Amino acid sequence: METISTRVVLTLYKCVLLVIAGAALLLSGCGKSFLELKNPQAIDFDHISDLESLTTASTGVYSLFKQSNYYNRTFILVPELMTDNGFISIKNSGRYLNEDRFTVTNGDSYITGAWRLMSQVVTNANLALAASRAIEFPAADQEDANQIIGELYACRALACFDMLRFYAQPYNFTADASHPGIPIYTEPANQIIYPARETVAKSYDQIIADLKQAESLLGDIKKNGHFTLAAAQALLAKVYLYKEDWVNAELYATKAIDNGNYTLLSNGSYVSGWASKFTAESLLEIGNTPNSNSGSDGIGYFTEQNGYGDFLATEDLYNIYAATDVRRNLIVPGVRAGGEPQAYFIKKYPNGVSSRDDNPKVLRKSEVYLIRAEARAEQALTNDSHRAGALEDLNRIAQRADPLAADVDLSGEALIDRILLERRKELAFEGNRLFDLNRKGKDVTNIQSDAQTTFEYPHNRFIMPVPYDEMNANPNMDQNPGWR
């Protein structure tokens, strides 16, 4: 599958995967110094001729995830900012004000930038995959080649899943998921194309197919900053959860949980784990380094008070944690000089000002337990035998954070709501809140520094608009309802 941004195809791609420029260039991120090519889908990839050059190509694909308008800021910030988890301080640098106020437009630079990068991940992954199919790898290289190819499939799936969550309503928005999803294209094109959006159902089908292909190729060795078998299975569990395929969500969550390469952090090491890289419970992190990161455009600089410090937690979020919950220590009350006299500072990205290389955590084992808990609780609505397993998974995460917490003993919709609350506690500031509320059919409360508004589900503005540039370039592109 390929999500094609025709705006990028028509008006030139920056940061096109240029293997001939070398890995150093790929790791440097987007910049004006990159060559601009009129049709990146027609790039001659004959230079990907062996394992080494294919590996270099995959490095370029991964580098796109860590741009500031993707996982290093926009994509994890916006789904938190538009909800009840965080807001922009009254003393601010002028960034993300429209997201904070629920007044995003289709010309928004952050939303446009995210679309471009997600599209570009898929385009470049497609180019590398197409080139790999022409290579006859030596027997000694085949296993490593399979790993890289599997990673490319998984990267493509992640970018498409992210685009689907950001720009399309959830799977259950229509009875048969026939509402607009994302453009799908599976092979590089040798000419400019104008793809229409496929349905959400077809979009999910292709994402799942990509992840199953990745599963068949990936090895079981832990590989920091890269997709592994467990990471692909965890992502597949999350995709099935969003699709409301509870049986497969449980199945793949169990596969990821049973993988011995990953374990939950202890209560005592939970807070310090956020200053560390590639912790024992991280199945997939975005691999920033002191020499390759988003700098002052990263999420950590946006939360740390010695940086911009614009993004603050809400008092509402702070108050849902018990005093004995270790996760409460990641929100520190204080006074924002020149801003709020009572502020709540976010500490999940503590290296944002010093080395500026916090690793955004895309998939953690704690989330996989909560995925399985939710899948089991949903099945328990019609078969109570699943309830015990759901409670076991939920209590494991709740009591890891707060050993003094009493056992949760709920059933039915109350149990499902309690799991959603635990997701809010555990995954705050990791880019899940808006998506969770929307897929569960919940109202969204947008909390600002001096205002609070509740928007009832369903709502056109719970998803982002297709960027104006894309609409202007592609005559076959349909805008989301409410954004025309």
Buried (B, 14 or more C-beta within 10 A) or exposed (E): BBBBBBBBBBBBBBBBBBBEBEBEBBBBBBEEEBEEBEBBBBBEBEBBEBBEBBBBBBBBBBBBBBBBBBBBBBBBBBBBBBBBBBBBBBBBBEBBBBBBBBEBEBEBEBBBBBBBBBBBBBBBBBBBBBBBEEBEBEEEBEEBBBBBBBBBBBBBBBBBBBBBBBBBBBBBBBEEBEBBBBBBBBEBBEEBBBBEBBBBBBBBBBBBBBBBBBBEBBEEEBBEBBBBBBBBBBBBBBBBBBBBBBEBBBBBBBBBBEBEBBEBBEBEBBBEBBBBBBBBBBBBBBBBBEEBBBBBBBBBBBBBBEBBBBBBBBBBBBEBBBEEBBBBEBBBEEEBEEBBEEBBBBBBBBBBBBBBBBBBBBBBBBBBBBBBBBBBBBBBBEEEEBBEBBBBBBBBBBBBBBEEBEEBEBBEEEBBBBBBBBBBBBBBBBBBBBBBBBBBEBEBBBBBBEEEEEBEEEBEBBBBBBBBBBBBBBEEBEBBEEBE
